[in-house]
Amino acid sequence: MDGQREYIATGSNCTVVCREQGAVIVAGSGSNFSVSVPNEGSLVKPGTYTDEITGAKWTVTSSTISGQIGSSGIAVIYNPTTEPSVSVSQRGGNFKTDTLTLTLELYNATSGTYSVNGGTAQTFTGTKTITIGEGVAVGSSVTLKVTATDGKTTTTETYTFTKVDPKASGIYFDNNSKGWSEVLCYIYNDGDEYAAWPGTKMTNEGNGIYFMEVPKGFEQSYVIFADGKGNQTPGAQEQGYSYSGTPMIYSNNTWEEYYNTTPTIPTTPTIPTTPDPTEAVTTPTNPTTPADKVLLGDTDLSGKINIKDATLIQSFSASLTSLSDRAKTAANVDGNKAVNVKDATAIQKYLASIKVDYPIGSYVDTSGGVVTEPTEAPVVTEPTTLATEPTTTAQSNTEGKICIKFIDSGNWGYVKAVCWKNSSSQQRDEYTMNSVGGNVYEVYVPEGYDKIYFTNGNQWCQDQNFPENGGTFDYYTGWK
């Protein structure tokens, strides 16, 4: 290819050198992954090529060069084959939209066919645009089979596409407060990086929100955002934001879970007096409930609803576990056909005796999703024990002490109150709070403190002024 015109481009964490009769594709980091890079200037002739290093097939269109980078991290293509072939704009993989539009383009062929999920093959010539995925449930796959023929030789390729929940994972960036012209995401872990600094360009989802799907192998990683012009967050020489698989967003200088919205909690929560929260009561057997119904909110299908069901949904949303179809039906409490942290939050509110707009605790028909009331209402309680759950025995000797209550709407399951005086801030006194039922904890502490905060050992609430006359603090809304 000596003396031929040349273009250099980047894409998919690769640099590509295009010339008229071929190209060299070099990965910025990593190996053994599929790429689609620009055919800059439409310089490389469209067709099917063979990687001279691995023997893998590569497809070149007027706009893209697509194929599999091998273990060396380098691909070299030239000498296109004359066999008939079909170029598909996306060669399988995930999609997080309701439908996916694909462009099919024939090379060295007089005609071609395509079929979706084994359906009737449709004939086309030249270029054809098709749409797949309509009506397909999240988590389900769509199979596309394409053929190309020149009248003598026929080639066949099959691709699998999976519809994924856009809320189940991914990294988001709210650019409304920054106003950057573009947003890049730099991801790294254990000395490895997905793409060289300043990272990969994020996709503008609209309304100032940018998105990036987390690449395989980086489910546990650190994240830095940049604009490619010297601005970044966190700052230079600072460790990136920790990412552990659940959807996260950077917004207004805060790194937080994305679809975990703060619930609206009544000013005066309803605190049930029965049953005893230390006793786990299983849901009464309903002999008239057929096998095709499940208890809405009972994710683990144990016959009762407790915090384990919300935790299981969070693990599923983080791709740490799988759920059966019946379990998904039970977990989808908001009825939107997607199991995610919104469902977990609704169950947590339900366990805290906070009104929710979904019929949690009723039975749902797994075939049609029709909710029907059970013959006998289930009794829902917290799990029988927590490893460090405090005693429920009321404190004695409360004379001269202040009563502090904590509404555990975040479902910590264990709470300590930490108190101190400004004049001696190094001396902090910890008081284990006692469960009094309905996710409410209380403790009596001496007078005279200036500051207080609440913790379960792993999480904590921001420092608060000590209430001189006592008071009730809610995990979400603060002092009552």
C-alpha positions in Angstrom: 0.0 0.0 0.0 3.0 2.2 -0.4 2.2 5.6 -1.8 -1.5 5.3 -1.4 -3.7 8.0 0.2 -4.1 7.8 3.9 -6.6 8.7 6.7 -6.2 8.2 10.4 -9.2 7.8 12.7 -10.2 6.6 16.1 -13.1 4.6 17.5 -14.0 1.7 19.8 -10.8 2.3 21.8 -8.8 1.9 18.6 -6.7 3.8 16.2 -7.2 2.9 12.5 -4.9 3.7 9.6 -7.0 3.6 6.4 -5.5 3.3 2.9 -7.0 2.5 -0.4 -6.5 -1.2 -0.3 -6.6 -2.0 3.4 -6.2 -0.9 7.0 -4.4 -1.4 10.2 -6.4 -1.3 13.4 -4.6 -1.0 16.8 -6.4 -1.3 20.2 -5.5 1.4 22.7 -5.7 -1.3 25.4 -7.1 -4.8 25.8 -7.6 -7.5 23.2 -10.1 -10.1 22.0 -13.1 -7.7 21.6 -15.4 -6.6 18.7 -14.9 -3.2 17.2 -16.5 -0.9 14.7 -14.2 2.0 13.6 -14.7 4.7 11.0 -13.7 4.1 7.3 -12.5 7.7 7.2 -13.1 9.3 3.8 -14.6 6.0 2.6 -11.1 5.2 1.6 -11.0 1.4 2.1 -12.9 -0.4 -0.5 -16.1 -2.0 0.9 -16.2 -5.8 1.1 -15.3 -8.8 3.3 -11.6 -9.0 4.4 -9.6 -11.5 6.4 -7.4 -10.4 9.3 -3.9 -11.4 8.3 -3.1 -12.1 12.0 -6.0 -14.1 13.2 -7.9 -15.1 10.1 -11.1 -13.5 11.4 -13.5 -12.0 8.9 -13.9 -8.2 8.8 -16.6 -6.3 7.1 -15.9 -2.9 5.4 -18.7 -0.6 4.4 -18.5 2.9 3.0 -18.5 4.3 6.6 -17.3 1.6 8.9 -14.7 -1.2 9.4 -16.0 -3.9 11.7 -14.5 -7.1 13.1 -12.8 -8.9 16.1 -9.5 -7.7 17.5 -7.4 -10.7 18.4 -5.1 -11.4 21.4 -2.3 -9.2 19.9 -4.6 -6.1 20.0 -3.8 -5.5 16.3 -5.6 -6.4 13.1 -4.3 -6.0 9.5 -6.7 -6.3 6.6 -6.2 -6.2 2.8 -7.1 -8.4 -0.2 -10.9 -8.3 0.0 -12.7 -11.6 -0.8 -15.0 -11.8 -3.8 -17.5 -14.0 -2.0 -21.0 -12.5 -1.6 -21.7 -11.0 1.9 -24.1 -8.9 3.9 -22.9 -6.0 6.0 -25.0 -5.4 9.2 -24.7 -2.0 10.8 -24.6 -3.7 14.3 -23.2 -7.2 14.4 -25.2 -8.5 17.4 -24.9 -7.4 21.1 -27.1 -5.5 23.4 -29.5 -2.7 22.8 -31.4 -0.6 25.4 -34.0 1.1 23.3 -37.5 -0.3 22.7 -36.5 -1.1 19.1 -33.3 -1.3 17.1 -32.9 -0.1 13.5 -30.4 -2.0 11.4 -29.0 -1.4 7.9 -28.2 -4.4 5.7 -26.0 -3.9 2.7 -25.0 -6.5 0.1 -21.5 -6.9 -1.4 -20.5 -9.0 -4.4 -24.1 -10.3 -4.4 -27.1 -10.1 -6.6 -29.6 -10.6 -3.8 -29.9 -11.5 -0.1 -32.5 -12.5 2.5 -33.1 -11.8 6.1 -35.3 -13.5 8.7 -36.0 -12.6 12.4 -36.4 -15.3 15.0 -36.8 -18.0 12.5 -39.6 -16.2 10.6 -40.2 -16.2 6.9 -37.1 -15.1 4.9 -37.5 -11.7 3.2 -35.6 -11.0 0.0 -33.8 -7.7 -0.7 -31.2 -6.2 -3.0 -28.7 -3.4 -2.5 -29.4 -1.8 0.9 -32.3 -2.6 3.3 -33.2 -1.0 6.6 -35.1 -3.1 9.1 -36.4 -2.7 12.7 -36.2 -5.4 15.3 -37.2 -5.7 19.0 -40.7 -4.3 19.0 -42.8 -6.0 21.7 -39.7 -8.0 23.0 -39.4 -8.2 26.7 -36.3 -6.9 28.5 -33.8 -9.7 28.9 -35.0 -11.5 25.7 -33.0 -12.0 22.6 -33.7 -11.5 18.9 -31.9 -13.7 16.3 -31.2 -12.2 12.8 -30.2 -14.5 10.0 -28.9 -13.0 6.8 -27.8 -14.6 3.5 -26.2 -13.3 0.3 -25.8 -14.9 -3.1 -24.2 -14.1 -6.4 -26.2 -16.9 -8.2 -23.5 -19.5 -7.6 -22.3 -19.1 -4.0 -24.4 -18.3 -0.9 -23.1 -17.2 2.4 -25.0 -17.1 5.7 -24.5 -15.2 8.9 -26.5 -15.2 12.2 -26.4 -12.4 14.8 -28.0 -12.3 18.3 -29.3 -9.1 19.8 -30.4 -8.8 23.5 -32.7 -6.1 24.8 -31.4 -4.9 28.1 -32.9 -2.7 30.8 -31.3 0.8 30.4 -31.8 1.3 34.1 -30.0 -1.9 35.2 -26.4 -0.6 34.8 -24.4 2.2 33.2 -22.8 5.5 34.0 -24.6 8.8 33.7 -23.5 12.4 33.8 -25.8 15.4 34.3 -24.1 18.1 32.2 -26.6 20.8 33.1 -24.5 22.2 35.9 -21.2 21.9 33.9 -22.2 22.9 30.4 -19.3 21.1 28.8 -19.3 21.0 25.0 -18.8 17.2 25.2 -18.4 14.7 28.0 -15.8 11.9 28.2 -15.7 9.0 30.7 -12.4 7.5 31.8 -12.8 4.1 33.4 -10.0 2.2 35.1 -9.4 -0.6 37.6 -6.4 -2.6 39.0 -3.9 -0.8 36.8 -6.0 -1.4 33.6 -7.9 1.2 31.7 -10.7 0.9 29.1 -9.5 3.7 26.9 -6.6 6.1 27.2 -7.1 9.4 28.9 -9.3 11.4 28.7 -11.5 8.4 28.0 -14.5 7.6 25.8 -17.0 10.0 24.5 -20.4 9.6 26.3 -23.7 9.5 24.4 -26.0 12.5 24.8 -29.4 11.0 26.0 -31.1 14.4 25.9 -32.0 16.9 28.6 -28.4 17.3 29.5 -27.9 13.7 30.5 -25.0 11.7 29.1 -24.7 7.9 29.2 -22.1 5.2 28.8 -22.6 1.5 29.0 -20.0 -0.1 31.3 -17.7 -2.3 29.3 -17.3 -6.0 30.2 -14.6 -6.5 32.8 -15.1 -3.0 34.4 -18.1 -3.8 36.5 -15.9 -2.9 39.5 -13.9 0.2 38.6 -13.3 3.9 39.1 -14.7 6.7 37.0 -13.4 10.2 36.0 -15.3 12.6 33.8 -13.6 15.2 31.5 -14.4 17.5 28.7 -11.1 17.0 26.8 -10.2 20.6 27.4 -8.5 20.4 30.8 -11.7 20.2 33.0 -12.4 17.1 34.9 -14.1 15.6 38.0 -12.7 14.4 40.4 -9.7 16.8 40.1 -6.2 15.9 38.9 -4.4 13.4 41.0 -7.6 12.4 42.8 -9.1 8.9 42.8 -12.1 8.4 40.5 -15.6 7.8 41.7 -16.2 4.2 42.7 -18.5 2.2 40.5 -19.8 -1.3 41.5 -22.3 -2.3 38.8 -25.5 -0.4 39.7 -26.6 2.6 37.6 -24.8 5.8 38.9 -25.0 9.4 38.0 -22.8 12.5 38.6 -25.1 15.4 39.2 -24.6 18.7 41.0 -21.3 17.6 42.5 -22.8 14.4 43.8 -22.1 10.8 42.8 -25.2 8.8 43.5 -27.4 5.9 42.4 -29.4 7.0 39.4 -33.0 5.5 39.5 -33.1 5.4 43.3 -35.4 8.4 43.9 -36.1 9.7 47.4 -39.6 8.7 48.4 -42.2 11.1 49.7 -42.8 10.2 53.3 -45.8 11.4 55.4 -45.0 13.9 58.1 -46.3 11.5 60.8 -45.5 7.9 59.8 -47.9 5.2 60.8 -46.2 2.9 63.2 -47.8 -0.6 63.5 -48.1 -2.0 67.0 -48.5 -5.6 65.8 -47.0 -8.0 65.0 -43.9 -8.1 67.2 -41.1 -7.1 64.8 -38.7 -9.6 66.4 -40.9 -12.5 65.3 -41.0 -13.5 61.6 -44.6 -14.5 60.7 -45.0 -16.3 57.4 -47.8 -15.5 55.1 -50.9 -17.6 55.8 -51.4 -20.3 53.2 -54.1 -19.4 50.8 -55.7 -22.6 49.6 -57.7 -20.9 46.8 -54.6 -19.3 45.3 -53.7 -21.1 42.0 -50.1 -22.0 41.1 -50.0 -19.3 38.4 -50.2 -16.5 40.9 -47.4 -15.1 43.1 -47.3 -12.7 46.0 -46.4 -9.2 44.7 -43.2 -8.2 46.4 -42.1 -11.7 47.3 -39.0 -11.8 45.1 -37.5 -14.9 46.7 -40.9 -16.7 46.5 -40.7 -17.6 50.2 -44.3 -16.8 50.9 -43.5 -13.7 52.9 -42.3 -10.2 52.2 -39.2 -8.8 53.9 -36.0 -6.8 53.3 -34.4 -9.9 51.6 -36.8 -9.4 48.7 -35.6 -5.8 48.1 -32.0 -6.8 48.5 -32.5 -9.6 45.9 -33.8 -7.0 43.4 -30.8 -4.8 43.9 -28.5 -7.8 43.3 -30.5 -8.6 40.1 -30.2 -4.9 38.9 -26.5 -5.1 39.4 -26.3 -8.4 37.3 -25.0 -10.2 40.4 -27.8 -12.8 40.4 -30.6 -14.0 38.1 -34.4 -14.3 38.6 -36.9 -16.8 37.3 -39.9 -15.6 35.4 -42.1 -16.1 38.4 -39.6 -14.2 40.6 -39.5 -11.3 38.1 -43.3 -11.2 38.2 -43.3 -10.9 42.0 -40.5 -8.4 41.9 -42.1 -6.0 39.3 -44.2 -4.2 41.9 -44.7 -1.1 39.8 -45.9 -3.0 36.8 -43.6 -1.4 34.2 -42.3 -4.8 32.9 -38.8 -4.0 34.2 -37.3 -5.1 37.5 -35.0 -2.5 39.0 -34.2 -0.4 42.1 -37.5 1.4 41.9 -39.2 -1.9 42.8 -36.7 -2.4 45.6 -37.4 1.1 47.0 -41.2 0.5 46.8 -40.8 -2.7 48.9 -38.7 -0.9 51.4 -41.3 1.8 51.8 -44.0 -0.9 52.2 -42.0 -2.6 54.9 -41.7 0.8 56.7 -45.5 1.1 56.6 -45.2 4.0 54.2 -48.0 4.3 51.6 -47.1 3.1 48.1 -49.1 3.3 45.0 -48.7 -0.4 44.1 -50.7 -3.4 45.4 -47.7 -5.0 47.2 -49.0 -7.9 49.3 -51.6 -8.9 46.8 -51.4 -11.8 44.4 -50.6 -11.2 40.7 -51.4 -13.5 37.8 -48.2 -14.5 36.2 -49.8 -15.1 32.8 -51.6 -11.8 32.4 -50.4 -9.6 35.2 -53.9 -9.1 36.6 -53.8 -8.3 40.3 -56.3 -10.0 42.6 -56.6 -9.7 46.3 -55.7 -12.8 48.3 -58.4 -14.6 50.3 -56.4 -14.0 53.5 -54.2 -10.9 53.7 -50.5 -11.8 54.3 -48.8 -10.7 57.5 -45.5 -8.9 56.6 -42.7 -8.5 59.0 -39.0 -7.9 59.0 -36.6 -10.9 59.0 -36.4 -12.9 62.2 -33.0 -11.7 63.3 -30.2 -9.4 62.2 -26.6 -10.3 63.2 -26.2 -7.1 65.2 -29.9 -6.2 65.8 -30.3 -4.3 69.1 -32.6 -5.4 71.9 -36.2 -4.3 71.8 -36.5 -4.0 75.6 -37.4 -0.5 76.6 -34.7 1.4 78.5 -35.0 2.0 82.2 -33.8 4.9 84.3 -34.7 7.6 81.8 -34.8 10.4 84.3 -32.9 13.5 83.2 -32.3 12.1 79.7 -33.5 13.1 76.3 -35.6 10.8 74.1 -34.2 10.5 70.5 -36.1 8.5 67.8 -34.9 7.5 64.4 -37.2 6.4 61.5 -35.2 3.8 59.6 -36.8 4.4 56.2 -33.5 3.4 54.6 -33.9 -0.1 56.1 -30.5 -0.1 57.9 -31.8 -2.7 60.4 -29.3 -1.4 63.1 -28.8 2.1 64.4 -26.5 4.0 66.7 -26.7 7.6 67.8 -23.3 9.3 68.1 -23.3 12.5 70.3 -20.6 15.0 71.3 -20.0 18.5 72.5 -18.3 21.2 70.4 -16.0 22.0 73.2 -14.7 18.5 73.3 -15.3 17.1 69.8 -12.7 14.4 70.2 -14.9 12.7 72.8 -17.9 11.1 71.1 -20.4 8.9 72.9 -22.2 6.1 71.0 -25.6 4.9 72.0 -27.2 1.8 70.5 -30.8 2.5 69.6 -33.6 0.1 70.5 -36.3 -1.0 68.0 -39.8 -0.1 69.0 -41.5 -1.5 65.9 -42.4 -0.3 62.4 -38.7 0.6 61.5 -38.6 3.1 64.4 -35.7 3.1 66.9 -35.3 5.1 70.1 -32.7 5.8 72.7 -32.5 8.0 75.9 -29.3 10.0 76.1 -28.0 12.5 78.7 -28.6 16.3 78.2 -25.9 18.7 77.3 -24.7 17.5 73.9 -24.3 19.9 70.9 -24.1 17.6 67.9 -25.5 14.2 66.9 -25.5 11.8 63.9 -26.8 8.4 63.2 -25.0 5.3 61.7 -25.3 1.6 61.2 -21.5 1.2 61.0 -21.3 1.4 57.2 -23.7 4.4 56.4 -24.4 7.5 58.3 -26.5 10.7 58.3 -24.9 14.1 58.2 -24.0 15.8 61.5 -27.1 17.4 63.1 -27.7 19.9 65.9 -28.6 18.1 69.1 -32.3 18.5 69.8 -32.5 20.0 73.4 -36.0 18.7 73.9 -35.6 15.4 72.1 -37.1 14.7 68.6 -37.6 12.2 65.8 -35.1 12.0 62.9 -36.1 10.4 59.5 -33.4 8.9 57.4 -34.8 10.7 54.3 -36.5 13.9 55.5 -34.6 14.9 58.6 -36.1 16.1 61.9 -39.8 15.9 62.4 
